[in-house]
Amino acid sequence: MPYTTTNPYTGEIVKTFPTATDEEVTAAIAAADTAFQSWKNTPIAERMQVLANTARILRERHAEYAQILTLEMGKLISEAEVEVELSAKILDYYVEHGAEQLNPRTLPAEGFDEGAVKLVYEPLGVLYLVEPWNFPYYQIVRVGAPQLIAGNTLLLKHASNVPQAAAAFEALFREAGLPEGVFTNLYASHNHSELILSDPRVRGVALTGSEAAGAAVAATAGKYLKKSTLELGGMDVFLVLDDADVDKAAQWAVVGRHWNAGQVCVSSKRLIVVDAVYDRFLEKYRDGVAALKAGDPMDPATTLAPLSSQDAADLLATQVSDAVAAGAQAETLGDPVPAQGAFYQPTILTGITPDNPGYITEMFGPVTQLFRVADEDEAVRVANDSPFGLGGSVFTEDPERARRVAAQIDTGMVFVNHPTGVKADIPFGGVKTSGYGHELIDLGLHEFVNIKAVVETPIDDAF
């Protein structure tokens, strides 16, 4: 598994990096554990200052950091700028709220004085981060910021196609004042998971990726009794009910399905539209998708980026072919995409029946799985008829109806009149095969700390 920067727009191999050896992995674990012994005792104000410095540098050199993202995984330069700013906002959030979220919590307990029973939050040690390519900085910060504030140290195994983004963030943290060994970018192989998680100094793993990768890493973590959190795939639903603002819903559906070229776990992949508004919605949606302009992702005028690699485009083509072979209908939209680059023509799939592989396949790219349903009850049934449960959306002009339908959707997140989104101050997590555990706010911070009960027994009650 070589670590290689390949420009998805030109196909050019820009740079390669050697995979870490076993000895380098072992040395990185030792360095992270040594750093933990001092980092865990570093005053939280100093930890906060490092994160504040990191956010400041990101903003000062936002163009430089954004260009790395576009070079390595093909993200539109405008979307890369947004990711840089989102990462800075997450750092800001923990600078502002991290200390409060680590404050001890007192518990009322029968027979004890007020304040005698406390929960304290203590760091665990070295954590292993396994992150994907689609949001190279955001994925690091989403776990890294809270765990650095908590006092843990981190080993990062990033995706093999974004090695420069991973190295850039390690250098960024060092420039911001993070001590050596507290955050280490490691060009590890998949086979190194056993070596890393079997080491008693490594106390947990956070993975964002495919279900197969999550199952493999979780099995290894379970074998060694290590805490794990998993953020895996998603086939987010986008429900359009009969009282929705159809124009607004169609506009948001175009955005929700095609941002980051459709390569988002919370992309609006399954559009479920009630019969009464289906035809009007589809007309507006077709127009919006057809207007997307594929081209150089560095060009601000481009609105549809290439996929992250030619392999990704080829996989998507195979998935669509399999769905069509099983009875689905495929409609392509818009001007032909460029022959150069890992582009895929925007496509709508309809007529997808439950026995079709396209019914349960997450498609990472500009392919819409569109369902026409009779009413609200069928919309909810189809929404929940999925192995995934990450996010989803409900479009209706009735707030009470929105709350009722949202309560019935079996996912970790539901947005009303908006595609599933990501923000610094909204938690992130799913159910079913979309994974377990949470990231962001205090929920993410507390995933990898020891929540210790400290009970102060009055001297008179002691033996």
C-alpha positions in Angstrom: 0.0 0.0 0.0 2.3 2.8 -1.2 1.6 6.4 0.0 1.3 8.4 -3.2 0.0 11.8 -4.2 -1.8 11.4 -7.5 -3.5 14.5 -8.9 -7.1 13.3 -9.7 -7.5 16.0 -12.4 -4.4 15.3 -14.4 -3.6 11.7 -13.4 0.0 12.8 -12.6 1.9 11.0 -9.8 3.3 13.9 -7.9 5.1 12.3 -5.1 5.5 9.0 -3.3 6.4 8.2 0.3 7.8 5.0 1.8 5.6 2.9 4.1 6.8 2.8 7.7 8.8 -0.2 8.8 7.9 -2.3 11.9 10.8 -0.6 13.7 9.5 2.9 12.9 6.1 2.0 14.1 7.4 0.6 17.4 9.6 3.7 17.9 6.6 6.0 17.2 4.6 4.2 19.9 7.4 4.6 22.4 7.8 8.3 21.6 4.1 8.9 21.9 4.0 7.1 25.3 7.0 9.1 26.5 5.3 12.3 25.4 2.1 11.3 27.1 3.9 11.2 30.5 4.4 15.0 30.3 1.5 16.1 28.1 -1.1 14.7 30.5 0.3 16.9 33.2 0.7 20.0 31.0 -1.7 22.7 32.3 -4.9 22.8 30.2 -4.3 26.5 29.4 -1.1 25.5 27.6 -2.9 22.8 25.7 -5.6 25.3 24.7 -2.9 27.7 23.5 -1.5 25.1 21.1 -4.9 24.6 19.6 -5.5 28.3 19.4 -2.2 28.7 17.6 -3.1 25.9 15.2 -6.4 27.6 14.3 -4.6 30.9 13.8 -2.0 29.4 11.4 -4.6 27.6 9.4 -6.4 30.9 8.8 -3.3 32.8 8.1 -2.2 30.3 5.4 -5.6 29.0 4.4 -4.9 29.1 0.6 -1.7 27.1 1.1 -3.5 24.4 3.1 -6.5 24.3 0.8 -4.4 23.8 -2.3 -2.9 20.6 -0.8 -6.4 19.2 -0.4 -7.3 20.0 -4.0 -4.1 18.6 -5.3 -4.3 15.3 -3.5 -8.0 14.3 -3.6 -9.5 16.7 -6.2 -11.8 18.7 -3.9 -13.1 22.0 -5.4 -10.8 24.8 -4.2 -13.8 26.6 -2.7 -14.7 23.5 -0.7 -11.1 23.0 0.4 -11.2 26.6 1.8 -14.4 25.7 3.7 -12.7 22.6 5.1 -9.8 24.6 6.3 -12.1 27.1 8.1 -14.3 24.3 9.6 -11.1 22.7 11.0 -10.2 26.0 12.6 -13.6 26.4 14.0 -13.4 22.9 15.7 -10.1 23.9 17.2 -11.7 27.2 18.4 -14.6 25.2 20.0 -12.3 23.1 22.2 -10.2 26.2 23.1 -13.5 27.8 24.3 -15.2 24.8 25.9 -12.6 22.0 26.5 -11.7 23.1 30.0 -15.3 23.3 31.1 -16.1 19.8 29.6 -13.2 18.3 31.6 -14.2 19.9 34.9 -15.0 17.3 37.6 -18.7 16.5 38.0 -20.2 16.1 41.5 -22.8 13.5 42.2 -25.4 13.3 45.0 -24.9 10.1 47.0 -26.8 8.9 50.0 -24.7 9.1 53.2 -22.1 11.4 51.7 -21.6 15.2 52.1 -22.3 17.4 49.2 -19.3 17.3 46.8 -17.8 14.2 48.3 -18.5 12.1 45.3 -17.0 13.2 42.0 -16.5 12.1 38.5 -13.1 13.2 37.1 -12.0 13.0 33.5 -8.4 11.7 32.9 -6.6 11.0 29.7 -6.0 7.3 28.7 -2.7 7.5 26.8 -1.7 6.8 23.3 -4.6 6.7 20.7 -4.5 5.4 17.2 -6.4 7.4 14.5 -7.3 5.8 11.2 -8.7 8.4 8.9 -10.0 8.7 5.3 -9.2 10.8 2.3 -12.4 12.7 1.7 -11.9 15.4 4.4 -8.2 15.1 5.2 -8.0 17.9 7.7 -11.5 17.9 9.2 -11.2 14.1 10.0 -7.9 14.7 11.9 -9.3 17.6 13.9 -12.7 16.0 14.6 -10.9 13.5 16.8 -7.6 15.1 17.4 -8.7 18.4 18.9 -10.8 17.0 21.8 -8.2 14.3 22.5 -5.3 16.7 22.6 -7.2 18.9 25.0 -8.0 15.9 27.1 -4.2 15.1 27.4 -3.9 12.1 25.1 -1.2 11.6 22.5 -2.0 10.5 18.9 -0.7 8.3 16.2 -2.2 9.0 12.8 -2.6 6.5 10.0 -4.1 8.6 7.2 -5.4 7.4 3.8 -2.6 6.4 1.4 -3.7 9.0 -1.2 -3.4 12.1 1.0 0.2 11.7 2.5 1.0 15.4 2.0 -2.1 16.5 3.9 -1.2 14.2 6.8 2.4 15.5 6.8 1.2 19.1 6.6 -1.0 18.7 9.7 1.8 17.1 11.7 4.1 20.1 10.8 1.3 22.5 11.6 0.9 21.1 15.1 4.6 21.3 15.7 4.7 24.9 14.4 1.8 25.7 16.8 3.9 24.5 19.7 2.8 20.9 20.2 5.7 18.9 21.8 7.4 16.2 19.8 5.7 12.8 20.1 2.3 14.2 21.0 1.0 13.9 17.4 2.8 11.6 14.9 1.9 11.1 11.3 2.8 7.5 10.5 2.7 6.0 7.0 1.6 2.7 8.4 0.3 -0.3 6.5 -2.9 -2.1 7.1 -0.9 -4.9 8.6 0.4 -2.6 11.3 -2.9 -2.4 13.1 -2.2 -5.6 14.9 1.3 -4.4 16.0 -0.1 -1.1 17.2 -3.2 -2.3 19.0 -1.5 -5.2 20.6 0.9 -2.7 22.4 -0.4 -2.1 26.0 0.7 1.6 25.7 -1.9 2.1 23.0 -5.3 2.6 24.7 -7.8 3.0 21.9 -8.6 3.5 18.2 -10.8 5.9 16.3 -11.5 4.9 12.7 -13.5 6.6 9.9 -13.8 4.5 6.8 -15.5 1.6 5.2 -17.5 -1.1 6.9 -14.9 -3.6 6.0 -12.1 -1.5 7.5 -14.1 -0.8 10.6 -14.9 -4.4 11.2 -11.3 -5.4 10.8 -10.0 -2.7 13.1 -12.8 -3.2 15.7 -12.1 -7.0 15.7 -8.4 -6.3 16.4 -9.2 -3.7 19.1 -11.7 -6.2 20.7 -9.1 -8.9 20.7 -6.8 -6.7 22.8 -9.7 -5.1 24.8 -9.1 -1.6 23.5 -11.8 1.0 23.2 -12.9 1.8 19.7 -15.1 4.3 17.9 -16.2 3.8 14.3 -17.7 6.2 11.8 -18.4 4.1 8.7 -20.6 4.4 5.6 -23.9 6.1 5.1 -26.8 6.2 2.6 -28.4 9.3 4.0 -32.1 9.8 3.2 -33.5 13.0 1.9 -37.3 12.9 2.5 -39.5 15.3 0.5 -43.0 15.3 1.9 -46.1 16.6 0.2 -46.1 20.0 2.0 -42.4 20.7 1.3 -41.2 23.8 -0.4 -40.3 21.9 -3.6 -38.0 24.5 -5.1 -36.0 24.8 -1.9 -35.9 21.0 -1.5 -34.6 20.5 -5.1 -31.9 23.1 -4.7 -30.7 21.6 -1.4 -30.8 18.1 -2.9 -28.4 19.1 -5.7 -26.0 20.5 -3.0 -26.5 17.6 -0.6 -25.8 15.0 -3.2 -22.9 16.6 -5.1 -20.7 18.5 -2.6 -17.3 17.0 -2.5 -18.2 15.3 -5.8 -20.7 13.2 -3.8 -17.9 11.6 -1.8 -19.3 12.2 1.6 -20.6 9.6 4.1 -23.5 12.0 4.9 -24.2 12.9 1.3 -27.9 12.9 0.5 -27.7 9.6 -1.5 -31.2 8.4 -1.3 -33.8 10.9 -2.4 -37.3 9.7 -1.2 -40.0 11.9 -2.7 -43.8 11.6 -2.0 -45.8 11.0 -5.2 -47.8 14.3 -4.9 -44.7 16.4 -5.5 -42.4 13.9 -7.3 -42.8 15.2 -10.8 -42.2 18.9 -9.8 -39.3 17.9 -7.7 -37.6 15.8 -10.3 -37.9 18.6 -13.0 -36.2 21.1 -10.7 -33.6 18.5 -9.5 -32.7 17.6 -13.1 -32.2 21.2 -14.0 -30.0 21.8 -11.0 -27.8 18.7 -11.6 -27.5 19.5 -15.4 -26.2 22.9 -14.6 -23.2 21.6 -12.7 -19.9 22.4 -14.4 -17.1 19.7 -14.4 -13.6 20.9 -14.8 -10.3 21.8 -13.1 -11.0 21.8 -9.3 -8.5 24.7 -8.9 -10.8 26.9 -11.1 -13.3 28.8 -9.0 -15.8 28.4 -11.8 -15.9 24.6 -11.5 -18.8 23.2 -9.6 -18.3 19.5 -10.1 -14.9 18.0 -9.1 -13.3 14.8 -10.3 -13.5 11.8 -7.9 -10.5 11.1 -5.7 -9.0 8.6 -8.1 -9.6 6.7 -11.3 -10.2 3.6 -9.2 -13.0 5.4 -7.4 -14.6 6.3 -10.7 -14.2 2.8 -12.0 -15.8 1.3 -8.9 -18.8 3.7 -9.2 -19.2 2.7 -12.9 -19.3 -0.9 -11.8 -21.9 -0.2 -9.1 -24.2 1.6 -11.5 -23.8 -1.2 -14.1 -24.7 -3.8 -11.5 -27.8 -1.8 -10.5 -28.9 -1.4 -14.2 -28.3 -5.1 -14.8 -30.7 -5.8 -11.9 -33.5 -3.7 -13.4 -32.8 -0.1 -12.4 -33.0 2.8 -15.0 -30.0 5.2 -15.3 -30.4 8.7 -16.6 -27.3 10.9 -17.2 -27.5 14.6 -16.9 -25.5 17.7 -18.0 -22.8 18.3 -20.5 -20.3 15.5 -21.0 -17.6 15.5 -18.2 -14.0 15.9 -19.3 -12.2 12.9 -20.7 -9.2 14.0 -18.6 -9.4 13.3 -14.9 -11.3 10.9 -12.7 -14.8 12.3 -13.5 -18.1 10.5 -13.5 -21.1 11.7 -15.4 -23.9 12.8 -13.0 -26.5 10.1 -13.0 -30.0 9.4 -11.5 -31.0 5.8 -10.8 -34.7 5.0 -10.6 -36.7 1.8 -10.3 -34.4 0.4 -7.7 -36.2 -2.5 -6.0 -35.2 -4.1 -2.7 -33.6 -7.1 -4.5 -31.4 -4.8 -6.5 -27.8 -4.4 -5.2 -28.2 -0.6 -5.7 -30.8 -0.6 -3.0 -28.2 -1.1 -0.2 -25.0 0.0 -1.9 -23.3 3.2 -0.8 -22.3 5.0 -4.0 -19.4 7.5 -3.5 -19.9 9.9 -6.3 -22.5 12.0 -8.3 -25.1 9.2 -8.5 -28.6 9.7 -7.1 -30.7 6.8 -5.9 -34.2 8.2 -6.3 -37.4 6.6 -4.9 -41.0 7.6 -5.5 -43.3 6.7 -2.6 -47.0 7.1 -2.0 -47.0 8.9 1.3 -45.3 9.8 4.5 -45.6 6.3 6.0 -44.0 4.7 3.0 -41.3 7.4 3.0 -40.3 6.5 6.5 -40.4 2.7 5.8 -38.1 3.1 2.8 -35.8 5.4 4.8 -35.4 2.8 7.5 -35.0 -0.1 5.1 -31.2 0.2 5.0 -28.3 -1.3 6.8 -27.0 2.2 7.4 -28.0 4.8 9.9 -25.8 7.8 9.8 -27.8 11.0 8.9 -30.9 12.1 7.0 -33.1 15.0 6.1 -36.9 15.8 6.2 -38.4 18.5 4.1 -41.8 19.8 5.2 -43.3 23.2 6.1 -44.9 21.8 9.2 -42.5 21.9 12.2 -44.6 19.4 14.2 -44.7 17.0 11.3 -40.9 17.4 10.9 -40.3 16.5 14.5 -42.7 13.5 14.3 -41.0 12.1 11.1 -37.5 12.8 12.4 -38.3 10.7 15.5 -39.1 7.7 13.3 -35.9 7.8 11.2 -33.4 5.3 12.6 -30.2 7.3 12.2 -27.7 9.2 14.4 -28.6 12.6 13.0 -31.6 14.2 11.3 -31.7 17.7 9.7 -35.0 19.5 9.0 -35.2 21.3 5.6 -31.4 20.9 5.1 -29.1 18.1 4.0 -27.1 16.3 6.7 -24.3 18.7 7.5 -21.2 19.1 9.6 -20.5 21.8 12.1 -18.0 22.4 14.9 -20.7 22.4 17.6 -23.0 19.6 16.5 -22.2 16.0 17.5 -21.5 13.4 14.8 -22.3 9.7 14.9 -24.4 6.9 13.6 -26.1 3.6 14.3 -26.4 0.2 12.6 -23.5 -0.5 10.1 -22.7 3.3 10.1 -20.7 2.7 13.3 -20.8 3.6 17.0 -19.5 6.3 19.2 -19.7 10.1 18.8 -17.3 12.8 17.7 -17.3 16.5 18.5 -18.7 18.5 21.5 -18.4 16.9 25.0 -19.5 13.5 23.6 -16.4 13.2 21.5 -14.2 14.5 24.2 -15.4 11.9 26.7 -15.0 8.9 24.3 -11.3 8.4 25.2 -11.0 9.5 28.8 -11.2 7.6 32.0 -14.3 8.7 33.7 -13.2 8.0 37.2 -15.3 8.0 40.4 -13.5 9.6 43.4 -15.3 9.1 46.7 -14.2 11.0 49.7 -15.3 9.1 52.8 -15.6 11.0 56.0 -12.8 10.1 58.5 -15.3 9.2 61.1 -16.8 6.5 58.8 -13.4 4.9 58.1 -12.4 1.6 59.6 
